[in-house]
C-alpha cells in the first residue's frame, strides 16, 4: 500500500496557534520513527508531525486548509493543509502524496515539487538552516550555528532516507526483460528451421519493490505450434503466451507481436531392406 506523509519544519515563527489536536512526542526524526508514525496501521498517520530544532515534538497535528481556489485537481487534503499553514507563517511543510507517491514542499503559499533526492536534500537543508527562534544574543547565535550544522545534516539525511525509502517501494516502476520463447505442441513430423532460439522482450510494470527484483526466470513465454505446417508461418505472440510468477506485476507490452517461423516436414528414414 502507498504511504502519505505531512511533515512541518518549524522555523523562526511558532506554529502552535495554527494547529489543532496535536499529541506531544519527543523523538529524533529517524527513518524508523517516521515510518512507524505514517504507516496506515498507525492511529497517528492521518495528521502532520512537527519538527522543531531538529526533533519531533508533536504528532497527529491538524492544519488549516488554504481557501485558495484554482488549485490542481489532483491535490488532496494534505496539499491544501500544507499550503494553508505556509500562508500563515514561515514554516515549510513536506507533503508525500499517497495517491501518486510524489514529494513536494510548501513554503510561502507555494508548492515546490522535489523531482529527486538531490533536490529534496537541498530544500530541506535550506529549511533547517534558517530555523530556530528569531531573538538571540550573539553568544546564542554562535552556539546555535555550531550546533545546527551537524544537526541540520543529520535531520536532512533522516528525512531524505525516510521519504525515498517509502517511495522506492511504492512508485511505479517499469522493467524490460528478454525472455526465451518456449515451444509446445510441435507435431512430431514437423521441424523448426527458423528461428532456432527465439526470444521476446516483455515490458512489466509494478511497484518498484516488486518489479525491480524480477528476472527472466520468473517470466514464462510459451507459444503453441500445434498448427505448424511446412513453409513460412507468422505466429502471433500475445499476452496469453506470457505467464508471470508475481500477480502484483502487470504485463504492459510484448515485442515482437508476431514471429516468422519456417517449418519443414521431417523425412522418415527408410528402414534397411532385410
ZIRASUL-V519939 format. One line per field, one symbol per residue. phi: phi as a letter, one per 20 degrees, with the letter a starting at -180 (. if undefined). psi: psi as a letter, one per 20 degrees, with the letter a starting at -180 (. if undefined). burial: 1 if it has 9 or more other C-alpha atoms within 8 Angstrom, else 0. Layout:
phi=???
psi=???
burial=???
//
This chain:
phi=.eddbccedfdfefdgfedcmfdfbdafffgffffffefffffeffeedddclncfdbcleddfefefdmfgfffdfffffffgfffdbefdcecdfffdmddcceblmdddeefbgfffgfffgffffeeogfebfffffffffffffffffffgfgfffffefffgedffbdcdcecfeedcmfgfedceebfecfccddddcafgfeffdfcffecddcdedfegcgoecedfddffedcdecfeddeebccffbcedcdceffffffffe
psi=qqprqoopoqchpqigiiqqkqpppoqqlqhggghhgiqhipiihhaqqpopljqphqrlqpqpqqjqrjqphipahgghgggggihiajqqpppophgikqprpppkjqpppohrhgggggghggghhjrrqhoqrhghgggggghhghgggghggggggggighhhiiqqpqqppppqoqpqjpqhiqqpgqqhmqqqpqpqqaqghghijqrhijppopqokijpqqapppppoahhippqioiipqpgqppriqqoqpqqpppppppqq.
burial=0011111111111010001001000000111011101110010110111111111111111111110000000010011111111110111111111100111111111010010010111001101110110000000010000001101110111111111101111110111011111011011001111010000111111111111100010111111110011100100011001101000010100110011111111000000000
//
